[in-house]
Amino acid sequence: AIATALPQPEVEVTHLDLHDNHIGNAGATAIAAELSQSKVTNLNLSLNAIGDGGARAIAVKLSQSKVTHLNLSHNAIGNGGARAIAAKLSQSKVTHLDLHDNDIGAGGARAIATALLQPEVEVTHLDLHDNDIGNAGAKAIAKALPQSKVSNLDLGDNSIGLVGAEAIAEALALPQSKVSNLNLNANEIGDA
């Protein structure tokens, strides 16, 4: 019902928060289908079990939408969903990407890191908290940081050890780094 109202000319909704509504893949797909004709700039679909399928549906429509803030946290999105989102970032207006508490792993983090290297990607706020990206994912993100626009980065609770933390530290020390807010809580860094 909400999805079909979005493209109506008289509907002025720019901030759509549907978190914790059990919409699943089907609901995310319905919302995605109407994004290109809506005025929505801030989309929160967290806690909806949309999975990779829902993430892919949203990703396909990102380039045709006005969405700048995208929250898909707590949705059982895996590597495939993260890759789909990453592949469309350069064609989107997304500046805030929140994928925390999914299961994107190192592969999903690498895909997002690769996207961040593209000059067209406008992401300044990246939340990958609790995604089990490990050292490999942290190193990939670190490599992309100096060339990206990211200024707020959350990599907390990701099983990142000393090697991953050192890669992040080296990236932060480069003059090109724009990161001013960094969260690495609840990792396995040790004496960093």
C-alpha positions as a Markdown table, in Angstrom:
| # | Residue | x | y | z |
|---|---|---|---|---|
| 1 | Ala | 0.0 | 0.0 | 0.0 |
| 2 | Ile | 2.8 | 2.5 | 0.9 |
| 3 | Ala | 4.8 | 1.6 | -2.2 |
| 4 | Thr | 1.9 | 2.3 | -4.6 |
| 5 | Ala | 1.3 | 5.7 | -3.0 |
| 6 | Leu | 4.9 | 6.9 | -3.4 |
| 7 | Pro | 4.9 | 7.9 | -7.1 |
| 8 | Gln | 1.6 | 9.9 | -6.8 |
| 9 | Pro | 2.3 | 13.6 | -7.6 |
| 10 | Glu | 0.5 | 14.8 | -4.5 |
| 11 | Val | 2.7 | 12.6 | -2.2 |
| 12 | Glu | 5.5 | 14.7 | -0.7 |
| 13 | Val | 7.2 | 12.0 | 1.4 |
| 14 | Thr | 11.0 | 12.5 | 1.3 |
| 15 | His | 11.9 | 10.5 | 4.5 |
| 16 | Leu | 10.5 | 7.0 | 4.5 |
| 17 | Asp | 11.1 | 4.9 | 7.6 |
| 18 | Leu | 9.7 | 1.4 | 7.5 |
| 19 | His | 12.2 | -0.3 | 9.9 |
| 20 | Asp | 11.0 | -3.3 | 11.8 |
| 21 | Asn | 7.9 | -3.9 | 9.7 |
| 22 | His | 8.6 | -7.5 | 8.4 |
| 23 | Ile | 8.3 | -6.4 | 4.8 |
| 24 | Gly | 10.8 | -9.0 | 3.6 |
| 25 | Asn | 12.1 | -9.4 | 0.0 |
| 26 | Ala | 8.7 | -8.8 | -1.5 |
| 27 | Gly | 8.1 | -5.5 | 0.4 |
| 28 | Ala | 11.6 | -4.3 | -0.5 |
| 29 | Thr | 11.0 | -5.2 | -4.1 |
| 30 | Ala | 7.7 | -3.3 | -4.1 |
| 31 | Ile | 9.3 | -0.2 | -2.6 |
| 32 | Ala | 12.2 | -0.4 | -5.1 |
| 33 | Ala | 9.8 | -0.5 | -8.0 |
| 34 | Glu | 8.4 | 2.9 | -7.1 |
| 35 | Leu | 11.6 | 4.7 | -6.0 |
| 36 | Ser | 12.3 | 6.2 | -9.4 |
| 37 | Gln | 9.0 | 8.1 | -9.4 |
| 38 | Ser | 9.0 | 9.1 | -5.8 |
| 39 | Lys | 10.5 | 12.0 | -3.9 |
| 40 | Val | 12.1 | 9.8 | -1.2 |
| 41 | Thr | 15.7 | 10.9 | -0.4 |
| 42 | Asn | 16.0 | 9.1 | 3.0 |
| 43 | Leu | 15.1 | 5.4 | 3.0 |
| 44 | Asn | 15.2 | 3.2 | 6.1 |
| 45 | Leu | 14.3 | -0.4 | 5.6 |
| 46 | Ser | 16.3 | -1.8 | 8.6 |
| 47 | Leu | 15.1 | -4.9 | 10.5 |
| 48 | Asn | 13.0 | -6.2 | 7.7 |
| 49 | Ala | 14.7 | -9.5 | 6.6 |
| 50 | Ile | 14.9 | -8.3 | 3.0 |
| 51 | Gly | 18.0 | -10.5 | 2.4 |
| 52 | Asp | 20.1 | -10.4 | -0.8 |
| 53 | Gly | 17.0 | -10.4 | -3.0 |
| 54 | Gly | 15.6 | -7.2 | -1.4 |
| 55 | Ala | 19.0 | -5.6 | -1.5 |
| 56 | Arg | 19.4 | -6.4 | -5.2 |
| 57 | Ala | 16.0 | -5.0 | -5.9 |
| 58 | Ile | 16.9 | -1.7 | -4.2 |
| 59 | Ala | 20.3 | -1.6 | -5.9 |
| 60 | Val | 18.8 | -1.9 | -9.4 |
| 61 | Lys | 16.6 | 1.2 | -8.8 |
| 62 | Leu | 19.2 | 3.4 | -7.0 |
| 63 | Ser | 20.4 | 5.1 | -10.1 |
| 64 | Gln | 16.9 | 6.2 | -11.0 |
| 65 | Ser | 16.1 | 7.4 | -7.5 |
| 66 | Lys | 16.7 | 10.5 | -5.4 |
| 67 | Val | 17.9 | 8.4 | -2.4 |
| 68 | Thr | 20.9 | 9.9 | -0.5 |
| 69 | His | 20.5 | 8.1 | 2.8 |
| 70 | Leu | 20.1 | 4.4 | 2.6 |
| 71 | Asn | 19.7 | 2.2 | 5.7 |
| 72 | Leu | 19.5 | -1.5 | 5.1 |
| 73 | Ser | 20.9 | -2.6 | 8.5 |
| 74 | His | 19.8 | -5.8 | 10.3 |
| 75 | Asn | 18.5 | -7.4 | 7.1 |
| 76 | Ala | 20.4 | -10.7 | 6.6 |
| 77 | Ile | 22.1 | -9.2 | 3.6 |
| 78 | Gly | 25.1 | -11.3 | 2.5 |
| 79 | Asn | 28.0 | -10.9 | 0.1 |
| 80 | Gly | 25.7 | -11.0 | -2.9 |
| 81 | Gly | 23.5 | -8.1 | -1.7 |
| 82 | Ala | 26.5 | -6.0 | -0.7 |
| 83 | Arg | 28.0 | -6.6 | -4.2 |
| 84 | Ala | 24.7 | -5.5 | -5.9 |
| 85 | Ile | 24.6 | -2.3 | -3.8 |
| 86 | Ala | 28.3 | -1.6 | -4.4 |
| 87 | Ala | 27.9 | -2.1 | -8.2 |
| 88 | Lys | 25.3 | 0.7 | -8.3 |
| 89 | Leu | 26.8 | 3.3 | -6.0 |
| 90 | Ser | 28.6 | 5.1 | -8.8 |
| 91 | Gln | 25.3 | 5.7 | -10.6 |
| 92 | Ser | 23.4 | 6.8 | -7.4 |
| 93 | Lys | 23.1 | 9.9 | -5.2 |
| 94 | Val | 23.8 | 7.9 | -2.0 |
| 95 | Thr | 26.0 | 9.7 | 0.5 |
| 96 | His | 25.0 | 7.7 | 3.7 |
| 97 | Leu | 25.2 | 3.9 | 3.4 |
| 98 | Asp | 24.3 | 1.9 | 6.5 |
| 99 | Leu | 24.7 | -1.9 | 6.1 |
| 100 | His | 25.5 | -2.7 | 9.8 |
| 101 | Asp | 24.6 | -6.0 | 11.3 |
| 102 | Asn | 24.3 | -8.0 | 8.1 |
| 103 | Asp | 26.6 | -10.7 | 6.9 |
| 104 | Ile | 28.5 | -9.1 | 4.0 |
| 105 | Gly | 31.9 | -10.6 | 5.1 |
| 106 | Ala | 35.2 | -9.8 | 3.5 |
| 107 | Gly | 33.9 | -10.2 | 0.0 |
| 108 | Gly | 31.1 | -7.7 | 0.5 |
| 109 | Ala | 33.6 | -5.3 | 2.1 |
| 110 | Arg | 35.9 | -5.7 | -0.9 |
| 111 | Ala | 33.1 | -4.9 | -3.3 |
| 112 | Ile | 32.2 | -1.8 | -1.4 |
| 113 | Ala | 35.9 | -0.8 | -1.2 |
| 114 | Thr | 36.2 | -1.1 | -5.0 |
| 115 | Ala | 33.1 | 1.1 | -5.5 |
| 116 | Leu | 34.6 | 3.7 | -3.1 |
| 117 | Leu | 37.6 | 4.1 | -5.5 |
| 118 | Gln | 35.3 | 5.4 | -8.2 |
| 119 | Pro | 35.2 | 9.2 | -8.3 |
| 120 | Glu | 31.5 | 9.3 | -9.0 |
| 121 | Val | 30.7 | 7.6 | -5.7 |
| 122 | Glu | 29.5 | 10.2 | -3.2 |
| 123 | Val | 29.4 | 8.1 | 0.0 |
| 124 | Thr | 30.7 | 10.1 | 3.0 |
| 125 | His | 29.1 | 8.0 | 5.8 |
| 126 | Leu | 29.8 | 4.3 | 5.7 |
| 127 | Asp | 28.5 | 2.0 | 8.5 |
| 128 | Leu | 29.6 | -1.7 | 8.1 |
| 129 | His | 29.5 | -2.4 | 11.9 |
| 130 | Asp | 29.0 | -6.1 | 12.8 |
| 131 | Asn | 29.5 | -7.7 | 9.3 |
| 132 | Asp | 32.4 | -10.1 | 10.0 |
| 133 | Ile | 34.7 | -8.4 | 7.4 |
| 134 | Gly | 37.9 | -9.4 | 9.3 |
| 135 | Asn | 41.4 | -8.3 | 8.4 |
| 136 | Ala | 40.8 | -8.8 | 4.7 |
| 137 | Gly | 37.8 | -6.6 | 4.6 |
| 138 | Ala | 39.4 | -3.9 | 6.7 |
| 139 | Lys | 42.5 | -3.9 | 4.5 |
| 140 | Ala | 40.3 | -3.5 | 1.4 |
| 141 | Ile | 38.4 | -0.6 | 3.0 |
| 142 | Ala | 41.7 | 1.0 | 4.2 |
| 143 | Lys | 43.2 | 0.8 | 0.7 |
| 144 | Ala | 40.1 | 2.7 | -0.7 |
| 145 | Leu | 39.9 | 5.4 | 2.0 |
| 146 | Pro | 42.5 | 7.9 | 0.6 |
| 147 | Gln | 40.7 | 8.0 | -2.7 |
| 148 | Ser | 37.2 | 8.0 | -1.3 |
| 149 | Lys | 35.0 | 10.7 | 0.1 |
| 150 | Val | 34.3 | 8.8 | 3.4 |
| 151 | Ser | 34.6 | 11.0 | 6.5 |
| 152 | Asn | 32.5 | 8.9 | 8.9 |
| 153 | Leu | 33.4 | 5.2 | 9.1 |
| 154 | Asp | 32.1 | 2.5 | 11.4 |
| 155 | Leu | 33.9 | -0.8 | 11.3 |
| 156 | Gly | 33.1 | -1.9 | 14.9 |
| 157 | Asp | 32.5 | -5.5 | 15.9 |
| 158 | Asn | 34.0 | -7.0 | 12.7 |
| 159 | Ser | 36.7 | -9.4 | 14.0 |
| 160 | Ile | 39.4 | -7.0 | 12.8 |
| 161 | Gly | 42.8 | -7.8 | 14.3 |
| 162 | Leu | 46.1 | -5.9 | 14.5 |
| 163 | Val | 46.8 | -6.4 | 10.8 |
| 164 | Gly | 43.5 | -4.8 | 9.8 |
| 165 | Ala | 43.9 | -2.0 | 12.3 |
| 166 | Glu | 47.4 | -1.2 | 11.1 |
| 167 | Ala | 46.1 | -0.9 | 7.5 |
| 168 | Ile | 43.4 | 1.5 | 8.7 |
| 169 | Ala | 46.0 | 3.5 | 10.6 |
| 170 | Glu | 48.2 | 3.8 | 7.6 |
| 171 | Ala | 45.3 | 5.0 | 5.5 |
| 172 | Leu | 44.3 | 7.6 | 8.1 |
| 173 | Ala | 47.8 | 9.0 | 8.2 |
| 174 | Leu | 47.8 | 9.8 | 4.5 |
| 175 | Pro | 47.0 | 13.5 | 3.7 |
| 176 | Gln | 44.2 | 12.4 | 1.3 |
| 177 | Ser | 42.2 | 10.7 | 4.0 |
| 178 | Lys | 39.0 | 12.5 | 4.9 |
| 179 | Val | 38.0 | 10.3 | 7.8 |
| 180 | Ser | 37.2 | 12.4 | 10.9 |
| 181 | Asn | 35.0 | 9.9 | 12.7 |
| 182 | Leu | 36.1 | 6.3 | 13.1 |
| 183 | Asn | 34.6 | 3.5 | 15.1 |
| 184 | Leu | 36.6 | 0.3 | 15.6 |
| 185 | Asn | 35.0 | -0.8 | 18.9 |
| 186 | Ala | 34.6 | -4.5 | 19.8 |
| 187 | Asn | 37.3 | -5.8 | 17.5 |
| 188 | Glu | 40.3 | -7.9 | 18.3 |
| 189 | Ile | 43.0 | -5.3 | 17.8 |
| 190 | Gly | 45.0 | -5.8 | 21.0 |
| 191 | Asp | 48.0 | -3.4 | 21.4 |
| 192 | Ala | 47.4 | -1.1 | 18.5 |
